[in-house]
Amino acid sequence: METGLIVHPYMRPERTARQTFDWCVQQAIEADKIGFDSIMFSEHASQRWENIPNPELIIAAAARQTEQIKFAPMAHILPHHNPAKLAIMVGWLSQILEGRYFLGVGAGAYPDASYIHGIKSGEDTQFTNEMVRESLDIMERIWKREPFFYEGRFWNAGYPEEKHGDEGDDQHKLADLSPWGGAPEIAVTGFSAKSPSMQFAGERGFRPMSIFSGLDALKMHWDIYSTAAEANGHVADRSRYHVSQTVFVADTDKEAKRLVMDGPIGYCFERYLIPIWWRFGMMDGFIKDAGADRADVDLEWVVDNVFCVGSPDTVVEKINTLFEASGGWGTLQIESHDYSDDPAPWFNSLAMIQKEVAPKISLPTAVTV
């Protein structure tokens, strides 16, 4: 199993933009040293706890101080961007990273962010997903560097015909800002149980990622993805599948639970994420998995029944149990939290996951079902 981080970043609301930026870059540097395979940075324009509006700035800064780790925005919210401008930025950034980049795209989960960008119907997921498809079509055509002009429902864009002067005359040549290798690998995140994003990912052969919200949702995500992939001539390979989850490891179960309950993860969940899980219906999936009652749910219940928290052996057992029940995945994308005041427990956990947990998780085989 490969290891990755996903940074939303779940910073305390009082953190400054500089503090958020510095913590994100610091995590990328440390994850690279530890041997993590990837790090993703979310894009949000409206949430105080999820306050990265421009993940590409963090990626560019961290790229200068890392060697191996791959970066992705997860995701650029395509309805919020001019697709021509975004295509050029993505192409240039992927060239700068020389292969250590893949592109996450999405429609957005927060209507307030869409409203800021002039979209009144941000709650209409069918509408925003239509915007995603048109935007990505434009971006891919620009990356091909062939002449076109497109007048669409949401945007107009084109690529000019390159003019040729006399030999040695370069003044009319167009800059090649297509992505490194011609086109980036693209990843799509699924959130809701019947996620249209997973359908889209399967249709296009993109890399799928699920935000863990219970076994039923996880199974449904893979079923939707694999069915769409097969129908469009793609191989649904579980080794390309990313799943994000809250994971924390310490020397003992007791110590790991204490560091989570009394630390930044517990602080964030009590004040922000547990209410959001109720609001988006995620908690119902976890309750069903555990055979519990709604009245049972509090922070300690979530730590014990949803998270993968404990000693290395305990976390290996918990993840392998999830693999057996769901079919497994290729990359565990660990949810990052705000340990910026005292990074040592967080970085120690990441190191133990890399060295003592991931090597003991059985990789799934490439399958189409």
Secondary structure, DSSP 4 states (H G I P E B T S, - for coil): -EEEEEE-----TT--HHHHHHHHHHHHHHHHHHT-SEEEE---SS-SSS--S-HHHHHHHHHTT-SS-EEEETTEEGGGS-HHHHHHHHHHHHHHHTT-B-EEEE--S-HHHHHHTT-TTTT-HHHHHHHHHHHHHHHHHHHHT--EEEE-SS-EEEEPPPP--STT--TTPPP--PPTTSS--EEEEE-STT-HHHHHHHHHTPEEEEE---HHHHHHHHHHHHHHHHHTT---BGGG-EEEE-EEE-SSHHHHHHHHHTSHHHHHIIIIIHHHHHHHTHHHHHHHHHT--GGG-SHHHHHHHTSEEESHHHHHHHHHHHHHHH---SEEEEEP---TTS-HHHHHHHHHIIIIIGGGSPPPPB---
